[in-house]
Amino acid sequence: MLAFRSSTARLLSAGPLLTAFVACLLLVGCGNADSTNIADSMNTLVGHSDLTKNILDIYGTIFWIDTFLFILVQGVLIYAVLKFRARGDEKTLPEQVHGNLQMELGWTIAPVFILMLIAIPTVSFIFESQAPAGKDAIVVNATGKQWWFKFGYPGYGFETANELHVPAGRQVDLRLQSDNVIHAFWAPQLTAKRDMMPGRVNHITFTADRAGTYLGQCAEYCQDSHALMKFRVVVDSLEDFEKWAAHQKEGVPEAEAKSAGFEAFQGATCVACHAISGTSAQAAIGPNLTHVGSRTHIAAGVLENNEANLRAWLKNPDAVKPGSKMPNLNLSDEQITTLVSYLQSLK
């Protein structure tokens, strides 16, 4: 008995520390709901589209049901411990109970209703999220590559890579597929996870509610550089999106198409894999590079788009992204310098 009391005293003395630890855990899960900074955009507790807000509503429903049940169960447990604890003056065994039909029926039937409270909104939302997109939705064909994302805008007539631009307040119909292995598209604050599969087109429809830049990631293991298969979703105002789309449709000027930089691009056999609108480079194996100089990152979100990183990428792609399908072309320093200058000019 003395040992029990000693253990209890030690546990009670540690109460403030345990409370502080639990509070820290709760704070770790908190985020700034107004944040659209790239550093915060993988926070799954913040939603900036109709799709993710509905998901968070279901999470909230389940959380409060669980909280109520936790308090109820712990309350009954504490009541039983205090009321029926040994007081040291017992001379006989307390009355022995061998079952209670009403209680057993109650705790068998109650979970059915609890599960219904969770299942009904969940199943309803699943069907709602699979509904066809509206007629005025912006269609984007998203294709998972190894290891980057291709984004095509059939309504506007152009393709880009790794940076998905969408307008705030306008529904987007993402049509997801893969031409190799299974990938998964996931931008936590804007979309749910959904597989990108060879031979099948999956859909995600969502409407972003505010401008900002959001980080996305392949969420299905797809071999060597799965963890380095990233993308960004740039949510613009409708006006800015239309300006961006109009610019993306433009090819490079004729002077650029005949420049020394493009000649180096041809000479290094880059034309075998990449397209640049307005030039003879029209291959579709690698990312479209028509406006690559205006992108914030290269190598599918791995490197910031600047001269030093572009040089490192051209020098040895596999060192940046293991297993990359971009070959090491064994370019000379002079070739790399010319190519870097040319690619950065393509804005």
N, C-alpha and C positions, 0 to 999 in steps of 0.2 A: 504493500500500500504506500509506503514511504517513497519507494522508487517511482511509483506511478505519479505521486504528487510532485516529485522532483522533475519528472519529464514534462508534466503539464505546466509547471512554472517556467521551465526553459522555453517551452513553445510559446507561452503568453508573452514572455519578455522579447521574443523575436517578432512579435506581431507588427510593430512599426516598420521593421525592415521588410517583412513580407508584403506589407501594404505598399511601401515605396516601390518594391520590385514589380508588383502587379500594375501599379500606376504607370511605371516606365514602359511595360509591355503594351499597355493601352495607348500610350502616347506615340509609340513607334508606329502603330497602325493608323494614326491620324494624319491627314493630309490637308493641304490648302485647297478647298473646293473651287476657288477662283483661279487657281494656277493653270496656265497653259504653257509653262516653261518646259523645255524639252527634258530637263533633269527630273521633272516630276511626272512626266506623262505616262510612265509605266505603273502608276498608282491605280490599282483596280478599285479603290474605294471612291473614286471620283468619276463621274460620267459627264461627257460633253456632247452626247447625242441622244436622240429619242431611244435608241436601242439599249445603250448602256444604262440610261436612267431607269428603264423598265426592269433591267436585270437587278439593279441596286434596290429597287422597290421590293422585289421578291426576296433578296437577301435580307432587307430590313424586316420584312414580315417574319421570316424564319428566325432572325435574331431575337425579336421580341417574344415570340412564342417560346423559344429556348430559354430566354431569360426568366419568363414567368414560371416555366416548369422547374428550372433550377432553384428559384427562390422557394417554390412550393415544396419540392422534395427536401431541400435542406431544412426548411422550416419544420416540416413533419419530423425529420430525423432529429433535429435539436430538441424539439418538444419531447420526443420519446426518450431521448438520452437523459434529459433533466427530470422528467416525471417518474421514470421507472429505474432510476439509478439506485445502486446499492447504498444504503445509509449506515450500514454497520450494526444495526440493531435487529436485523431480521432473524426470526427463530424458525420460520417455516418457509417452504418454497411458495412463491406467489402463485396465483391461479394460472394454470396452464391452458393456453388457447390452442385449439387444433383446427383452425380454419374459420373463415368468415365468408359465406357465400356472396353476400352483398358487396363486400369490398373486392373480392376476387373478380366478380362480374364488372365492377366499376373500373378497375385498372386494366381489364382486358378490352372493354368497349371504348374507354376514353382515348387510347392511342389511335383508334380508327378515325375519330372526329378530328384529332390533331393532324393526322396525315392528310385528311381531306382539306383542311385549312391550308396546307402547304401545296397539295397536288393540284387543286382547282386553279389557282392563279398561275402556277408553273405551266401546266398543260395548255391553258388558254394562251399564255404568252408564246409558247412554242409554235402554236398554229398561227398566231398573229405575226410572228417574225418570219414565217415562211410565205406570207402573202405576197403576190406579185407586186412589183414596183409600179408606181403611178406612171401615167403616160408622159409626164414632163420630167421624169427622173433623168439624171445624167448617167449614161451608161459608161462604165469603165471595164475593159477586159484586163483582168490581172492574171498574169501567168508566172508561176514559180519556176525559176531556172536554178542551175547549180553554179554559184549560189547568189542569186540576185532576183529582183522582181521587175518584170516588164509590165508597163501600164499603157494600154491602148485606148484612145478616145474615138470610137467609130463615128460618133456624131459630129466630131470636129476634124477628123481626118489626119491624126498624127499619133505617134507613139513616143513615150519617154521611159525613163528607168529610175527606179529606187526612190523617187520623190513624187508622191501622189498628191496632186492639187485638187481640191474640191471647194465649192462655195458654201458658206454658212447659210442655213435656212432653206436649202434646196436638197431634195432627196437624191441620193446617189445609189445606183444599182451596180454593185460590184459583181462581176461574173468571174468566178475563180476556177482556174484550171492549172494543170502542170503538163509539161512535155517530157518529164523524166521520171522522178520518184515522187512519193507523196510529200508535200509540204503542208504548212498551215498558215493562214493569214490571221494576224492578231495585232490590233492596235487597241490596247486595253481601255482607253478612255472614250473610244469611238465605236468599236465593233466587238462582237464576240469572236471567239476562236472558230475558224471553220477550215476544213481540209481543202487543199488544192490537189486534185487527183488526176492522173492521166486518164483520158477517155471519158471524163465526166465534168460537167459544169455545175458548180455549186454557186449559190447566190448569198449575198449579204446586202440588205438595204438599210440605209441609215440616213439621218439628217443631222449634221453637226449644228450646234447651237451658238458657237462663237469662234472668232478667228483665233489662230494660234498654230503652233507647230507641235505635232504629237509623234512620239516614237512608236514604231511597230517592229515586229520580230516574227520570224518563222517559228512556229510553236510545235512543229513535228520533226523529230530527229530525221535528218536527211543526209547523213554521212559527214565527211570531213569538216566542212566549214558551216555546219548548221548554226552554231552559236554566233557566227559572223555574218549571218544572212539577215540584214536589218533593212528597214526602210523608214521614211518619214512621210507623215500626212500633213500637208500644209493646207489649213483651212483659211481661205481668203474671203473677203467680202465678194458679193456677186459681181460687182463692177471690176474689182481687181482680178477675179478669176477669168472673166471674159477677156480682159487685156492680156493676161498670161496665155490663155488658149490661142488668141489671135497671133501672138508672137511665136508660139510653138509651131504654128502652121507654116511660118515663113522659113524658107531655106536660107542657106548662107549666101551672101552676095557673090556675084560672078567673079569679082576680083579675088575673093577668098578661095573660090573653087579652083582658081588657076595659080594660087600662090605657091611659094617655095615650101610653106608649111604643109599644104595638101600633097605636094610632090613627095615630101618626106613620109607623109601618111601612106601614100601609095607604095613607096619604095620599101617601107617596113612591113608590107603585106597586111596592114591593119584593115585594108578594104576587104579582105577575105572574110571578116567577121562583123564589121561594123558599118552602119549607114550614116551618112550625113546628107540631109536633104539639100538639093541644089547642086550636088556633085554626082560623079559617077559611082560613088560608094553607096551601094544599096543592099549590102548583105544584112541578114537578120539573125545571125548566130549570137552575137554579143549585143550589149546595150546600144541603142541609138544615141549617137554622139552629137546630133545637130546643135544642141544648146548646152553641151556638157559644161561649158565654162560658167554657166549661171547656176549650176547645182551647188549646194552647200557641201556635199560630201561625195567621195568616190569609193569604189570597191564595195558597193551596197552598204553605205553607212559606216564603214569601218574607219575611213580616214577623212579628215577635213580637206576640202578641196583647195589646196594651195600648191605652190611650186615644189616645195620640198617633198611633200607626200606624193604628188604626181610623179616626180622623178623616181622615188622609191618603188612605186607601183610598176612603172614601166621597166625599171631595172630588174626586178625579180618579183613577179606577182605571187608566186608560191610562198615567198617569205612573209608576205602580208596576209594572204588568205590561203592556208594549206589546202591542196587539192584543187585549186582554182583551175577552171577550164581555160583561162587566159594563159597562153604559153609564154615562156621566157624566150623572147626573140633575139637575145644576145645583142642588144642594141649598143652602139658606141655612145660615149658621152655626148658627142656632137649631135648624133641623131636624137637622143633624148632631149637635149636642150631645144632643138628645133620643134620637136613634137609637143613638148610642154608649152612652149610659147604659142603654138598653133591651137592646141586644144583649149587653152585658157582664153583665147580670143573668141571662141565660139559661144557667144552669149546671146 
